[in-house]
Amino acid sequence: MKVYLLKTVAGTGKAGEIVKVKEGYADNFLIPRKLAEKITPQNESFFESRVKRVEHNKEEVCTKTSLLAEKIKNMRLTLKRKMHDDGKLYASVNATEVAELLAKEGVSIAKSQVKMEKTIKEKGLFFVVVKLTSKLQPALELNIVSEHSKSA
């Protein structure tokens, strides 16, 4: 039996796909729980057009994400912080600050997407990874300088 998945079902398929399943599985599990809709000859073309629309939207999102990754990869941000004379920061740099810096540059991301290899506690040049998807993880350059230094 062919069904259109309304939600992602582990071991069966992702939302927006047309899959073949056993009749009992569809009738007793998927359809009653509103996880899928049965495909009949009358509604098959409707669901196939929905699948095409979902695929088109996925491609569009993928393209936008790729462009965003390219933009992030080419960024070099500077963060001015208070620090001791020896170059140590009073407080370490956190993901929220990096996300706010990116927002000022027109890149809106969640702080949970910012991945730092180690805690930044001193001035210098660091690479910070932004996790957009499991495969797209561009790194940007983050330069930490003193608030009192004249160079930016």
N, C-alpha and C positions, 0 to 999 in steps of 0.2 A: 504494500500500500504506500502511496506517495503522500507525504504531508509537508506542509510549510511550517517551519519552526518560528514561533513567535518569540521564544527565548532560547538562549544557549543551553543545551542539554549535554552534560558530560558523556562522552562515548557515543553520542548520536550526531551532533552537529552544532553549528553556530546559528544564532538568530538571523533570520532573513534567508535561510537556505531551504531548498527543496530536497528532501531525503527520502529514501525508501526504507520503511521499517515494517516489521511484522504487524499484521492486522490487530492481534490481541494487545500488543504493546501500545499501539496508537489508540485503540478504543478504550483500554482500561487504565492507561497511565497518562499519555501525552495530552489527549483531547480533554478529558475531565479536569485536568489541572491547568488548562488554558496555556499549555506549552506549545501546542501545535494546532493547525487546522487541516482538516482532511481535504485533499485535492480531488476534485471530481472533473469529468470532462467539461462541464459547464464553467467552472471557475479556474481552470488550469491556466488560461491565457492571462487572467488577472494576476495570479500569483507569479507567473513568469515575468510579467512586467515589473512587479514589485521587486523581484530578485535583481533585475537589471538596474533598477533605481538604487537599490542598496549598494550594488557593485560600483555604480557611478559615484555615489557619495563617498565610498571608501577610497576610490582613486583620487577624488578631489581633496580629501583630508590628507592623504599620503603626500600629494604634491605640495600642499600648504606646509606640512610638517617638514618636508625636505628643504623648502625655501627658508623656513625658520631656522633649521639646523645650519644651513650655510651662513645665514646672517650671524648666528651666535658664534660660529667657528671663527669668523673674521673679527670678532670684537676684542677690544683691549680696554678694559675698564680700570679706572684709578679710584681708590678709596683712601680718603684722608682720615687718619686716626690719631688720637693722642697716644704718645709713646714715651718711654723712658729714654735717657740719653744713649743707652747702649742699643737702641733699636727694638727693644721688646715692647709689645703693646700692653696697655693697661688691661684690656679685655680682648679676648680672642674674637676673630671675625666669624660670624655665623651665617647659616643659609638664608635667614630672613634678610640680612643686609645685602647679600648678593642678589636675591630676588627683587629687592627694592631698587637696586642699581639698574638691573635689567629693565624694570618697569619704566624708569626714567628714560631709557633708551628706546622705549616702545615695544619691549618684549615682555608679555604678560605670562608668567609661569607661577606655579605654586612653590613654596619653599621646600616641599618634600621632593621636588624634582632636582634640587641642587645637591650634588654629591661631591664632597671634598675628601681627598685621600687621607689627609691628616688635618688636625686643627691648626689654623693659621694664627700664630702668636707673635710674629715679628714682621718687620718691614721686608719688602722684597717682591719678586715676581713669582706668582703661583698660577697653576692651571686648575680650573674648577670645571667639573663635568656637569652638564645639564642633561638629565635623562628625559628625552621627549617620548621615546618608545623603547622597547627592549633592544631594538637594533640601532636606533638613532640616538647617539649620546655624544653630541659635540662638546669640545672643551674650549673654554674662553680663557684669555689671559687676564689675571687680576693683579694689578700693581698696588701694593700697600705702601703709602708714603706718610710722612709726618704732617700733621696739620700746620706746622710752623715752617715746613720747607717751602722754598720758592718755586721749585720745579714741580710740574704736574705730570 
